[in-house]
Amino acid sequence: MSVVVTREEAERLGLLAPPAPPRPPGPPAAVSGAQHPWLAGLAVLAGVFMVVLDSTVVNVSLPHIAGNLSATVEESTWALTSYLTANAVILPITGWLAGLFGRKRLILVAVSGFTLMSLACGMAPSLGFLIVCRILQGASGGVMQPLSQAVMLEAFPREQRGKAMAVWGVGIVVAPILGPTLGGWITDTYSWRWIFYLNLPVGIAAFMLIRRYIFDPPYIRRSSNAIDACGLALLAIGLAALQIALDKGQEEDWFASHWIVALIVIAAVALPIFTWHEMRARDPVVDLRVFREPTYAMGVVFITLQGFVLYGSLVLLPIFLQTLMGYPALQAGIALSPRGVGSLLMMPIVGVMMVKSDARKLLALGLGTVSFTLFWFAHLNLNVGYWEIFWPQIIQGVGMGMMFVPLTTITMDPITRERMGNATSLFNLMRNLGSSVGIAVTQTMLARHRQIYANVLGAHVSAYDPQTQATLRSLRSAFIAHGSDVVTATERSHAALFGMVQRHAAMLSFVDAFRLLAVLILVVAPLVFFMRRPATARHA
C-alpha cells in the first residue's frame, strides 16, 4: 500500500528543504554603472577631460619645451604630433580591446598608464624621452574617449541619455577650448612641466572612482580567439601615416616634401585595403558594418564636421589675435574662453530640453547658430575690439552645445549595447580625424591665400599711384616727426607700407577661412532630417 505525502507535509516533517527565497537583484555588472550613474559618469568624465585637455594644453608651451630640452620649436612639435598619432591609432580598436581584456580592466589600465606617463613627461630629461612618453600617453588616452562615452550611454536609461551626453560633452567640447588658456597660465606662472603634473591628482581620483563604480556588462565578452593581425597592421600603418601627414604637411610645404608625399601614398593604399579586408574578415578588429545604419553613418559625418569646424576655428582665432591684433599668448587664450563658457552653460539646458523636444530640431538650430557666428567672424576687420570678439564666441559656444548633445544622442540611439563600444570608437576616431583635417586645411588656407592677396593688393601699390604717394608722404612725415632723418624715414615708410599690405592680405585670408567653415555647415545641415528620431522622443 503506497502512502502519498504532499510537499507541504514533507517540508513540515523535515523530509524536504523549503524552497530557497528569491535571489536579490544581480550585481551592478548588469549594466555598467547603472546603480550609481552619476558617480560612474564623474569617474569617466574626469579621465576623458584630462585626455582631451592634453591635446591642446601643450600647444602654447612648445617654445618653452624646446628651449628647456635644447631643441628647435619645429622639433618640439613632435611632442604634439606623437600624442595625436598614437591617439588616432588606438581609437578604432578600443571596442575590440574591451572585448579582449574586459572594459573595466582596460579603463583602469588606460587611466593608470596615462597618469604614469604624465609623470614621466613632466620629468623628461630630453625631447626624445618626452616623445616616447607622449606616444604611450596618447595610446592610453585614446582608450578613454570611446569607452567613457559607452559607459555614459549605458549607465543612464534612454530617456536620460541627453543629460548623460551633456555631461560627457563638457570634457569633449570645453576641454580643448580651455586648454591653451590653462596651458599658457601654468607655463608662465610655474613651468611647462606642471601641465603634466596637473594630471596626477585627477588620474588618481579617476582610478579610484572607476574601480568602485564601473562594472563590466555581461555582453562584453570575447567571441573568438582569433586576432586580426593583418587588419591591425594595416590600420596602424594607415592611420599613423595619415595623422603625421596632416600634422606636418603645412610645415613641410605639403607635396614639395618627398616624405609627406610618401606618407600620403601609404595612407591612400593602406586604409582602402584595410576597409576591404575588414568587410570580408570573419573576426574583424573594427566592425565597419555599423555604418549600414543610416542614422549612425550620418551622425559620423556630422561629428567629423564638428571636429573640423571646432578645431579649425580654434586655430584661426588665436593666430588672428596674436599676429594681427598684438595679443600676448596668455591674453589670446583668455580671449578665447567665452566659447567654452557658452558651451558649458548650454549643454545642461539642452540635456533637459531633449526629454520633450525633437533632438533633430535642436541639432539643426545648433548648426544654424554656429554657421551664423562663423559668418559673423568673417566680417571682422583690423579695428575690432575685445567685445566684438567676445559676443560671437559666446553665441558660438551656445551653438556648439546645441549641436553636440543632440548629435551624440541621435547617432547612438539605434546602436545596440553589444555594438556600443565599437560604434563609439569609430565615432571618436572620425571626430579626431576631422579635427586634424580642419587644422591642416585652415593653416594651409591662411598661408596660401595670404600670398595670393598680397600679390593682388601689391599690384595696386605703385610709385605712380597718387594715393600711394600720399600715403608714403604721410608715413615719412610721421617718422621724421619722431626723430628719423629723411633717408631713414623714407626707408621706414616703404617698409611700413609693405607691412600694411601684408596685414590686409592676412585679414582677407582669415575672412576666407571663416566663410569656408560657415558654408560647410550649411551644405550638410539638410542631412539632419534624414536621421531617425530617437526612440524616447518618438514615444514621448
SEKOLDO-209756 format. One record per residue (C-alpha): residue number from 1; residue in one letter; x, y negated, z. Coordinates in Angstrom, 1 decimal. Layout:
<rs>
R/NUM/A/X/Y/Z $
...
</rs>
This chain:
<rs>
R/1/M/0.0/0.0/0.0 $
R/2/S/1.5/-3.3/-1.1 $
R/3/V/1.4/-6.4/1.0 $
R/4/V/1.1/-9.8/-0.8 $
R/5/V/2.8/-12.6/1.1 $
R/6/T/2.2/-16.2/-0.1 $
R/7/R/5.1/-18.7/-0.5 $
R/8/E/3.8/-20.7/2.5 $
R/9/E/3.8/-17.7/4.8 $
R/10/A/7.2/-16.6/3.7 $
R/11/E/8.6/-20.1/4.4 $
R/12/R/6.8/-20.0/7.9 $
R/13/L/8.4/-16.6/8.7 $
R/14/G/11.8/-17.8/7.6 $
R/15/L/12.0/-15.4/4.7 $
R/16/L/12.3/-18.2/2.1 $
R/17/A/14.1/-21.5/2.4 $
R/18/P/11.9/-24.6/1.9 $
R/19/P/12.3/-26.4/-1.4 $
R/20/A/15.1/-29.0/-1.4 $
R/21/P/14.0/-32.6/-1.1 $
R/22/P/14.0/-34.6/-4.2 $
R/23/R/17.5/-35.9/-5.1 $
R/24/P/18.2/-39.6/-4.8 $
R/25/P/18.8/-41.5/-8.0 $
R/26/G/22.2/-40.8/-9.6 $
R/27/P/25.3/-43.0/-9.0 $
R/28/P/25.7/-46.2/-10.9 $
R/29/A/27.6/-44.4/-13.6 $
R/30/A/24.2/-44.0/-15.3 $
R/31/V/24.7/-47.5/-16.8 $
R/32/S/28.0/-49.4/-16.4 $
R/33/G/27.5/-51.9/-13.6 $
R/34/A/23.7/-51.5/-13.6 $
R/35/Q/23.3/-51.7/-9.8 $
R/36/H/25.3/-54.9/-9.5 $
R/37/P/25.1/-56.5/-12.9 $
R/38/W/26.3/-60.0/-11.8 $
R/39/L/29.2/-58.6/-9.9 $
R/40/A/30.1/-56.4/-12.9 $
R/41/G/29.8/-59.4/-15.1 $
R/42/L/32.0/-61.5/-12.9 $
R/43/A/34.6/-58.7/-12.9 $
R/44/V/34.9/-58.5/-16.7 $
R/45/L/34.4/-62.3/-17.2 $
R/46/A/37.5/-63.1/-15.1 $
R/47/G/39.5/-60.7/-17.2 $
R/48/V/38.3/-62.0/-20.6 $
R/49/F/38.6/-65.6/-19.6 $
R/50/M/42.3/-65.3/-18.9 $
R/51/V/42.8/-63.3/-22.1 $
R/52/V/41.2/-65.8/-24.3 $
R/53/L/42.8/-68.7/-22.4 $
R/54/D/46.2/-67.3/-23.2 $
R/55/S/45.6/-67.5/-26.9 $
R/56/T/45.7/-71.4/-26.8 $
R/57/V/47.2/-72.3/-23.4 $
R/58/V/50.8/-71.7/-24.7 $
R/59/N/50.4/-73.9/-27.8 $
R/60/V/51.4/-77.2/-26.1 $
R/61/S/54.2/-75.5/-24.2 $
R/62/L/56.1/-74.2/-27.2 $
R/63/P/58.7/-77.2/-27.3 $
R/64/H/59.4/-76.6/-23.6 $
R/65/I/59.8/-72.9/-24.1 $
R/66/A/62.1/-73.5/-27.0 $
R/67/G/64.3/-75.9/-25.0 $
R/68/N/64.4/-73.7/-21.9 $
R/69/L/65.3/-70.5/-23.8 $
R/70/S/67.8/-72.0/-26.2 $
R/71/A/65.6/-71.5/-29.3 $
R/72/T/64.1/-73.7/-32.0 $
R/73/V/60.5/-74.7/-31.9 $
R/74/E/59.9/-72.6/-35.1 $
R/75/E/61.4/-69.6/-33.3 $
R/76/S/59.3/-70.2/-30.2 $
R/77/T/56.1/-69.9/-32.3 $
R/78/W/56.7/-66.2/-32.3 $
R/79/A/55.5/-66.2/-28.7 $
R/80/L/52.1/-67.1/-30.0 $
R/81/T/52.2/-65.0/-33.2 $
R/82/S/53.2/-61.8/-31.4 $
R/83/Y/50.4/-62.2/-29.0 $
R/84/L/47.7/-62.7/-31.7 $
R/85/T/49.1/-59.9/-33.8 $
R/86/A/49.0/-57.3/-31.0 $
R/87/N/45.6/-58.5/-30.1 $
R/88/A/44.3/-58.1/-33.6 $
R/89/V/45.7/-54.6/-34.0 $
R/90/I/44.3/-53.2/-30.8 $
R/91/L/40.8/-54.8/-31.0 $
R/92/P/39.2/-52.5/-33.6 $
R/93/I/40.3/-49.2/-31.9 $
R/94/T/39.1/-50.2/-28.4 $
R/95/G/35.9/-48.2/-28.7 $
R/96/W/37.8/-45.1/-29.8 $
R/97/L/40.3/-45.6/-26.9 $
R/98/A/37.4/-45.9/-24.4 $
R/99/G/36.1/-42.6/-25.6 $
R/100/L/39.5/-41.0/-25.4 $
R/101/F/40.5/-42.2/-21.9 $
R/102/G/37.3/-43.4/-20.3 $
R/103/R/36.1/-47.0/-20.2 $
R/104/K/36.8/-47.8/-16.6 $
R/105/R/40.3/-46.3/-16.7 $
R/106/L/41.0/-48.2/-19.9 $
R/107/I/39.8/-51.6/-18.5 $
R/108/L/41.9/-51.1/-15.3 $
R/109/V/45.0/-50.2/-17.3 $
R/110/A/44.4/-53.3/-19.5 $
R/111/V/44.0/-55.7/-16.6 $
R/112/S/47.0/-54.2/-14.8 $
R/113/G/49.1/-54.4/-18.0 $
R/114/F/48.0/-58.0/-18.8 $
R/115/T/48.8/-59.1/-15.2 $
R/116/L/52.2/-57.4/-15.1 $
R/117/M/53.1/-58.8/-18.5 $
R/118/S/52.1/-62.3/-17.4 $
R/119/L/54.5/-62.0/-14.5 $
R/120/A/57.2/-60.7/-16.9 $
R/121/C/56.5/-63.6/-19.4 $
R/122/G/56.9/-66.1/-16.6 $
R/123/M/60.3/-64.6/-15.6 $
R/124/A/61.5/-64.2/-19.2 $
R/125/P/65.3/-64.9/-19.4 $
R/126/S/65.3/-65.1/-23.2 $
R/127/L/63.0/-65.6/-26.2 $
R/128/G/63.3/-62.0/-27.3 $
R/129/F/62.3/-60.7/-23.9 $
R/130/L/59.3/-63.1/-23.9 $
R/131/I/58.2/-62.0/-27.4 $
R/132/V/58.2/-58.3/-26.3 $
R/133/C/56.2/-59.1/-23.2 $
R/134/R/53.8/-61.2/-25.2 $
R/135/I/53.2/-58.2/-27.6 $
R/136/L/52.4/-56.0/-24.6 $
R/137/Q/50.2/-58.7/-23.1 $
R/138/G/48.3/-59.2/-26.4 $
R/139/A/47.7/-55.4/-26.7 $
R/140/S/46.4/-55.3/-23.1 $
R/141/G/44.2/-58.4/-23.6 $
R/142/G/42.8/-57.1/-26.9 $
R/143/V/41.1/-54.2/-25.0 $
R/144/M/39.4/-56.6/-22.6 $
R/145/Q/37.3/-58.6/-25.1 $
R/146/P/35.1/-55.9/-26.6 $
R/147/L/34.8/-53.8/-23.5 $
R/148/S/33.8/-56.8/-21.4 $
R/149/Q/31.0/-57.6/-23.9 $
R/150/A/29.9/-53.9/-24.0 $
R/151/V/29.8/-53.9/-20.1 $
R/152/M/27.7/-57.1/-20.0 $
R/153/L/25.2/-55.8/-22.6 $
R/154/E/24.7/-52.5/-20.8 $
R/155/A/24.7/-53.8/-17.2 $
R/156/F/21.6/-56.1/-17.9 $
R/157/P/18.2/-54.9/-19.2 $
R/158/R/17.3/-56.0/-22.7 $
R/159/E/15.2/-59.0/-21.6 $
R/160/Q/18.2/-60.4/-19.7 $
R/161/R/20.8/-59.9/-22.4 $
R/162/G/20.6/-63.6/-23.4 $
R/163/K/21.6/-64.6/-19.9 $
R/164/A/24.4/-62.0/-20.0 $
R/165/M/25.8/-63.3/-23.3 $
R/166/A/25.6/-66.9/-21.9 $
R/167/V/27.9/-65.9/-19.0 $
R/168/W/30.2/-63.9/-21.3 $
R/169/G/30.3/-66.9/-23.8 $
R/170/V/31.8/-69.1/-21.2 $
R/171/G/35.0/-67.1/-21.5 $
R/172/I/34.9/-66.8/-25.3 $
R/173/V/34.0/-70.3/-26.3 $
R/174/V/35.0/-72.5/-23.4 $
R/175/A/38.4/-71.0/-22.5 $
R/176/P/40.1/-71.7/-25.9 $
R/177/I/38.8/-75.3/-25.7 $
R/178/L/40.2/-75.9/-22.2 $
R/179/G/43.5/-74.0/-22.9 $
R/180/P/45.5/-76.9/-24.4 $
R/181/T/44.4/-79.3/-21.7 $
R/182/L/45.3/-76.9/-18.9 $
R/183/G/48.5/-75.8/-20.5 $
R/184/G/49.6/-79.4/-21.0 $
R/185/W/48.9/-80.3/-17.4 $
R/186/I/50.6/-77.3/-15.9 $
R/187/T/53.7/-77.7/-18.2 $
R/188/D/54.0/-81.5/-17.4 $
R/189/T/53.3/-81.1/-13.7 $
R/190/Y/55.2/-77.9/-12.9 $
R/191/S/56.8/-75.7/-15.6 $
R/192/W/55.8/-73.7/-18.7 $
R/193/R/56.4/-70.5/-16.6 $
R/194/W/53.4/-71.4/-14.4 $
R/195/I/50.9/-71.0/-17.3 $
R/196/F/51.7/-67.2/-17.0 $
R/197/Y/51.9/-67.1/-13.2 $
R/198/L/48.4/-68.6/-13.1 $
R/199/N/47.1/-65.2/-14.4 $
R/200/L/48.4/-63.3/-11.4 $
R/201/P/45.6/-64.1/-8.8 $
R/202/V/42.9/-63.9/-11.5 $
R/203/G/44.2/-60.5/-12.6 $
R/204/I/44.4/-59.1/-9.1 $
R/205/A/40.9/-60.2/-8.3 $
R/206/A/39.5/-58.8/-11.6 $
R/207/F/41.2/-55.5/-10.9 $
R/208/M/39.6/-55.2/-7.5 $
R/209/L/36.1/-56.1/-8.8 $
R/210/I/36.3/-53.8/-11.8 $
R/211/R/37.5/-50.9/-9.6 $
R/212/R/34.5/-51.5/-7.3 $
R/213/Y/31.6/-52.3/-9.6 $
R/214/I/32.3/-50.9/-13.1 $
R/215/F/31.5/-47.2/-13.9 $
R/216/D/31.6/-45.0/-17.0 $
R/217/P/28.2/-44.3/-18.6 $
R/218/P/27.6/-40.6/-19.2 $
R/219/Y/27.5/-41.1/-23.0 $
R/220/I/31.2/-42.4/-23.1 $
R/221/R/33.0/-39.1/-23.8 $
R/222/R/35.4/-37.9/-26.4 $
R/223/S/33.6/-36.0/-29.1 $
R/224/S/36.6/-34.4/-30.8 $
R/225/N/40.2/-33.5/-30.1 $
R/226/A/41.3/-34.8/-33.5 $
R/227/I/43.3/-38.1/-33.7 $
R/228/D/43.0/-40.0/-36.9 $
R/229/A/46.8/-40.7/-37.2 $
R/230/C/46.5/-41.9/-40.8 $
R/231/G/43.8/-44.3/-40.0 $
R/232/L/45.7/-45.7/-37.0 $
R/233/A/48.8/-46.2/-39.1 $
R/234/L/47.0/-48.0/-41.9 $
R/235/L/45.1/-50.2/-39.5 $
R/236/A/48.1/-51.2/-37.5 $
R/237/I/50.2/-52.0/-40.7 $
R/238/G/47.5/-53.8/-42.5 $
R/239/L/46.2/-56.0/-39.6 $
R/240/A/49.8/-56.8/-38.4 $
R/241/A/50.8/-57.9/-41.9 $
R/242/L/47.7/-60.0/-42.3 $
R/243/Q/47.9/-61.7/-38.9 $
R/244/I/51.6/-62.6/-39.3 $
R/245/A/51.0/-63.9/-42.9 $
R/246/L/48.1/-66.1/-41.6 $
R/247/D/50.1/-67.5/-38.7 $
R/248/K/53.3/-68.1/-40.6 $
R/249/G/52.0/-68.9/-44.1 $
R/250/Q/51.9/-72.7/-44.0 $
R/251/E/55.2/-72.9/-42.1 $
R/252/E/56.9/-70.8/-44.8 $
R/253/D/55.0/-72.6/-47.7 $
R/254/W/52.9/-69.5/-48.5 $
R/255/F/53.7/-68.0/-51.9 $
R/256/A/57.0/-69.8/-52.1 $
R/257/S/58.2/-67.4/-49.4 $
R/258/H/59.0/-63.8/-50.5 $
R/259/W/58.4/-62.2/-47.2 $
R/260/I/54.9/-63.9/-46.9 $
R/261/V/54.1/-62.6/-50.3 $
R/262/A/55.3/-59.1/-49.2 $
R/263/L/53.1/-59.3/-46.1 $
R/264/I/50.0/-60.3/-48.1 $
R/265/V/50.6/-57.4/-50.6 $
R/266/I/51.0/-54.9/-47.7 $
R/267/A/47.7/-56.1/-46.1 $
R/268/A/45.9/-56.1/-49.5 $
R/269/V/47.0/-52.5/-50.1 $
R/270/A/46.7/-51.0/-46.6 $
R/271/L/43.3/-52.4/-45.5 $
R/272/P/41.3/-51.3/-48.5 $
R/273/I/42.9/-47.8/-48.3 $
R/274/F/42.1/-47.8/-44.5 $
R/275/T/38.4/-48.7/-45.3 $
R/276/W/38.1/-45.9/-47.9 $
R/277/H/39.8/-43.4/-45.5 $
R/278/E/37.6/-44.3/-42.5 $
R/279/M/34.4/-43.9/-44.6 $
R/280/R/35.4/-40.4/-45.5 $
R/281/A/37.1/-39.3/-42.3 $
R/282/R/35.3/-36.7/-40.1 $
R/283/D/36.6/-38.4/-36.9 $
R/284/P/37.4/-42.0/-37.8 $
R/285/V/39.3/-44.1/-35.4 $
R/286/V/37.0/-47.0/-36.4 $
R/287/D/33.4/-46.2/-37.3 $
R/288/L/32.7/-48.6/-40.2 $
R/289/R/29.2/-47.1/-40.7 $
R/290/V/27.9/-49.5/-38.2 $
R/291/F/27.9/-52.1/-41.0 $
R/292/R/25.0/-50.2/-42.6 $
R/293/E/22.8/-52.0/-40.0 $
R/294/P/22.0/-55.3/-41.9 $
R/295/T/21.4/-57.4/-38.8 $
R/296/Y/24.8/-56.4/-37.4 $
R/297/A/26.6/-57.0/-40.7 $
R/298/M/25.1/-60.5/-41.0 $
R/299/G/25.9/-61.2/-37.3 $
R/300/V/29.6/-60.3/-38.0 $
R/301/V/29.6/-62.8/-40.9 $
R/302/F/28.3/-65.5/-38.6 $
R/303/I/30.8/-64.7/-35.8 $
R/304/T/33.6/-64.8/-38.4 $
R/305/L/32.4/-68.2/-39.5 $
R/306/Q/32.1/-69.4/-35.9 $
R/307/G/35.7/-68.4/-35.2 $
R/308/F/36.7/-70.2/-38.5 $
R/309/V/34.9/-73.4/-37.5 $
R/310/L/35.7/-73.4/-33.8 $
R/311/Y/39.5/-72.9/-34.1 $
R/312/G/39.7/-74.8/-37.4 $
R/313/S/38.3/-77.9/-35.7 $
R/314/L/40.4/-77.2/-32.6 $
R/315/V/43.5/-77.6/-34.8 $
R/316/L/42.2/-80.7/-36.6 $
R/317/L/41.2/-83.0/-33.7 $
R/318/P/44.5/-82.7/-31.7 $
R/319/I/46.6/-83.4/-34.8 $
R/320/F/44.4/-86.3/-35.7 $
R/321/L/44.6/-87.8/-32.2 $
R/322/Q/48.3/-87.3/-31.8 $
R/323/T/49.6/-88.2/-35.3 $
R/324/L/47.2/-90.9/-36.3 $
R/325/M/45.8/-92.3/-33.1 $
R/326/G/49.0/-92.1/-31.0 $
R/327/Y/47.6/-90.0/-28.1 $
R/328/P/50.2/-88.1/-25.9 $
R/329/A/49.7/-84.3/-25.9 $
R/330/L/48.1/-84.2/-22.5 $
R/331/Q/45.7/-87.1/-23.3 $
R/332/A/44.8/-85.5/-26.5 $
R/333/G/43.9/-82.3/-24.6 $
R/334/I/41.8/-84.3/-22.2 $
R/335/A/40.0/-86.0/-25.1 $
R/336/L/39.0/-82.5/-26.4 $
R/337/S/37.4/-81.3/-23.2 $
R/338/P/33.9/-82.7/-23.8 $
R/339/R/33.2/-79.9/-26.3 $
R/340/G/33.9/-77.4/-23.6 $
R/341/V/31.7/-79.3/-21.1 $
R/342/G/28.8/-79.3/-23.7 $
R/343/S/29.1/-75.5/-24.2 $
R/344/L/29.3/-74.8/-20.5 $
R/345/L/26.2/-76.8/-19.8 $
R/346/M/24.1/-75.5/-22.7 $
R/347/M/24.8/-71.8/-22.5 $
R/348/P/22.9/-71.0/-19.3 $
R/349/I/19.9/-73.1/-20.7 $
R/350/V/19.9/-71.1/-23.9 $
R/351/G/20.1/-67.8/-22.0 $
R/352/V/16.9/-68.8/-20.2 $
R/353/M/15.2/-70.1/-23.4 $
R/354/M/15.8/-66.9/-25.2 $
R/355/V/13.4/-65.0/-23.0 $
R/356/K/10.4/-66.9/-24.5 $
R/357/S/11.8/-68.2/-27.8 $
R/358/D/12.8/-66.7/-31.1 $
R/359/A/16.6/-66.3/-30.9 $
R/360/R/16.9/-66.8/-34.7 $
R/361/K/15.4/-70.3/-34.4 $
R/362/L/17.8/-71.2/-31.6 $
R/363/L/20.7/-69.9/-33.8 $
R/364/A/19.5/-71.9/-36.8 $
R/365/L/19.3/-75.0/-34.6 $
R/366/G/22.8/-74.4/-33.3 $
R/367/L/24.2/-74.1/-36.8 $
R/368/G/22.5/-77.3/-37.9 $
R/369/T/23.8/-79.1/-34.8 $
R/370/V/27.4/-78.0/-35.4 $
R/371/S/27.2/-78.9/-39.1 $
R/372/F/25.8/-82.3/-38.2 $
R/373/T/28.7/-83.1/-35.8 $
R/374/L/31.3/-82.0/-38.4 $
R/375/F/29.8/-84.4/-40.9 $
R/376/W/29.9/-87.0/-38.1 $
R/377/F/33.7/-86.3/-37.7 $
R/378/A/34.0/-86.7/-41.5 $
R/379/H/33.1/-90.4/-41.0 $
R/380/L/35.9/-91.1/-38.6 $
R/381/N/38.5/-93.8/-39.5 $
R/382/L/41.7/-95.2/-38.2 $
R/383/N/39.9/-97.7/-36.0 $
R/384/V/37.8/-95.3/-33.9 $
R/385/G/37.8/-95.5/-30.1 $
R/386/Y/37.5/-92.8/-27.4 $
R/387/W/33.7/-92.8/-27.2 $
R/388/E/33.4/-92.3/-31.0 $
R/389/I/35.4/-89.0/-30.4 $
R/390/F/33.5/-88.1/-27.2 $
R/391/W/29.9/-88.0/-28.3 $
R/392/P/30.2/-85.8/-31.3 $
R/393/Q/32.2/-83.4/-29.2 $
R/394/I/29.6/-83.2/-26.5 $
R/395/I/26.9/-82.5/-29.1 $
R/396/Q/29.1/-80.0/-30.9 $
R/397/G/29.6/-78.2/-27.6 $
R/398/V/25.8/-78.0/-27.2 $
R/399/G/25.5/-76.7/-30.7 $
R/400/M/28.2/-74.0/-30.1 $
R/401/G/26.3/-72.8/-27.0 $
R/402/M/23.1/-72.6/-29.0 $
R/403/M/24.9/-70.8/-31.8 $
R/404/F/26.9/-68.2/-29.8 $
R/405/V/24.4/-66.9/-27.2 $
R/406/P/21.6/-66.0/-29.7 $
R/407/L/24.1/-64.7/-32.2 $
R/408/T/25.6/-62.1/-30.0 $
R/409/T/22.2/-61.1/-28.6 $
R/410/I/20.7/-60.7/-32.1 $
R/411/T/23.7/-58.9/-33.5 $
R/412/M/24.0/-56.3/-30.8 $
R/413/D/20.2/-55.7/-30.3 $
R/414/P/19.9/-52.9/-32.9 $
R/415/I/23.1/-51.1/-31.8 $
R/416/T/22.7/-48.0/-29.6 $
R/417/R/24.6/-47.8/-26.3 $
R/418/E/26.7/-44.9/-27.7 $
R/419/R/28.0/-47.1/-30.5 $
R/420/M/28.2/-50.3/-28.5 $
R/421/G/32.0/-50.1/-27.8 $
R/422/N/32.8/-49.6/-31.5 $
R/423/A/30.4/-52.4/-32.5 $
R/424/T/31.8/-54.9/-30.0 $
R/425/S/35.4/-54.0/-31.1 $
R/426/L/34.7/-54.9/-34.7 $
R/427/F/32.6/-58.0/-33.7 $
R/428/N/35.5/-59.4/-31.7 $
R/429/L/38.1/-58.4/-34.4 $
R/430/M/36.3/-60.4/-37.0 $
R/431/R/35.9/-63.4/-34.7 $
R/432/N/39.7/-63.4/-34.2 $
R/433/L/40.4/-63.0/-37.9 $
R/434/G/38.0/-65.8/-38.6 $
R/435/S/39.9/-67.9/-36.2 $
R/436/S/43.3/-67.2/-37.8 $
R/437/V/41.9/-67.9/-41.3 $
R/438/G/40.3/-71.1/-40.1 $
R/439/I/43.6/-72.3/-38.6 $
R/440/A/45.6/-71.4/-41.7 $
R/441/V/43.1/-73.0/-44.1 $
R/442/T/42.8/-76.3/-42.2 $
R/443/Q/46.6/-76.6/-41.7 $
R/444/T/47.1/-75.9/-45.4 $
R/445/M/44.4/-78.4/-46.5 $
R/446/L/45.9/-81.1/-44.3 $
R/447/A/49.4/-80.7/-45.8 $
R/448/R/48.3/-80.3/-49.5 $
R/449/H/45.5/-83.0/-49.5 $
R/450/R/47.8/-85.4/-47.8 $
R/451/Q/50.3/-85.1/-50.6 $
R/452/I/47.5/-85.5/-53.2 $
R/453/Y/46.0/-88.6/-51.6 $
R/454/A/49.5/-90.1/-51.0 $
R/455/N/50.2/-89.9/-54.8 $
R/456/V/46.8/-91.3/-55.7 $
R/457/L/47.0/-94.2/-53.3 $
R/458/G/50.6/-94.8/-54.0 $
R/459/A/49.8/-95.2/-57.7 $
R/460/H/47.8/-98.4/-56.8 $
R/461/V/50.7/-99.9/-54.8 $
R/462/S/52.7/-101.8/-57.4 $
R/463/A/55.1/-104.8/-57.3 $
R/464/Y/52.9/-106.4/-60.0 $
R/465/D/49.7/-106.0/-58.0 $
R/466/P/48.6/-109.3/-56.3 $
R/467/Q/47.1/-107.5/-53.3 $
R/468/T/50.3/-105.5/-52.7 $
R/469/Q/52.4/-108.7/-53.0 $
R/470/A/50.2/-110.4/-50.5 $
R/471/T/50.4/-107.5/-48.0 $
R/472/L/54.2/-107.4/-48.3 $
R/473/R/54.5/-111.1/-47.7 $
R/474/S/52.2/-110.8/-44.6 $
R/475/L/54.3/-108.0/-43.2 $
R/476/R/57.6/-109.7/-44.0 $
R/477/S/56.4/-112.9/-42.2 $
R/478/A/55.4/-110.8/-39.2 $
R/479/F/58.8/-109.1/-38.9 $
R/480/I/60.6/-112.5/-39.3 $
R/481/A/58.4/-113.9/-36.6 $
R/482/H/59.6/-111.0/-34.3 $
R/483/G/63.3/-111.9/-34.9 $
R/484/S/64.3/-110.0/-38.1 $
R/485/D/66.4/-111.6/-40.8 $
R/486/V/64.9/-111.9/-44.3 $
R/487/V/66.7/-108.8/-45.7 $
R/488/T/65.8/-106.6/-42.8 $
R/489/A/62.2/-107.9/-42.7 $
R/490/T/61.8/-107.1/-46.4 $
R/491/E/63.1/-103.5/-45.9 $
R/492/R/60.8/-103.1/-42.9 $
R/493/S/57.8/-104.5/-44.8 $
R/494/H/58.3/-101.9/-47.6 $
R/495/A/58.6/-99.1/-45.0 $
R/496/A/55.5/-100.3/-43.2 $
R/497/L/53.5/-100.4/-46.4 $
R/498/F/54.6/-96.8/-47.2 $
R/499/G/53.6/-95.8/-43.7 $
R/500/M/50.1/-97.4/-44.2 $
R/501/V/49.7/-95.4/-47.4 $
R/502/Q/50.7/-92.1/-45.6 $
R/503/R/48.3/-92.8/-42.7 $
R/504/H/45.4/-93.4/-45.0 $
R/505/A/46.2/-90.3/-47.1 $
R/506/A/46.3/-88.3/-43.9 $
R/507/M/42.9/-89.7/-42.8 $
R/508/L/41.4/-88.7/-46.1 $
R/509/S/42.7/-85.2/-45.8 $
R/510/F/41.1/-84.9/-42.3 $
R/511/V/37.8/-86.1/-43.8 $
R/512/D/38.0/-83.3/-46.5 $
R/513/A/38.7/-80.6/-43.9 $
R/514/F/35.8/-81.6/-41.7 $
R/515/R/33.5/-81.7/-44.7 $
R/516/L/34.6/-78.2/-45.7 $
R/517/L/33.7/-76.8/-42.3 $
R/518/A/30.4/-78.6/-42.3 $
R/519/V/29.4/-77.3/-45.8 $
R/520/L/30.5/-73.7/-45.0 $
R/521/I/27.9/-73.6/-42.1 $
R/522/L/25.1/-75.0/-44.3 $
R/523/V/25.9/-72.4/-47.0 $
R/524/V/25.5/-69.4/-44.8 $
R/525/A/22.8/-70.8/-42.5 $
R/526/P/19.8/-69.4/-44.5 $
R/527/L/21.1/-65.8/-43.7 $
R/528/V/19.8/-66.3/-40.2 $
R/529/F/16.2/-65.5/-41.1 $
R/530/F/17.2/-62.2/-42.8 $
R/531/M/18.3/-60.9/-39.4 $
R/532/R/15.9/-58.8/-37.4 $
R/533/R/14.3/-60.4/-34.4 $
R/534/P/15.5/-58.9/-31.1 $
R/535/A/13.2/-56.2/-29.6 $
R/536/T/12.5/-58.2/-26.4 $
R/537/A/11.4/-61.2/-28.5 $
R/538/R/9.1/-59.0/-30.7 $
R/539/H/7.3/-57.7/-27.7 $
R/540/A/7.1/-61.0/-25.8 $
</rs>
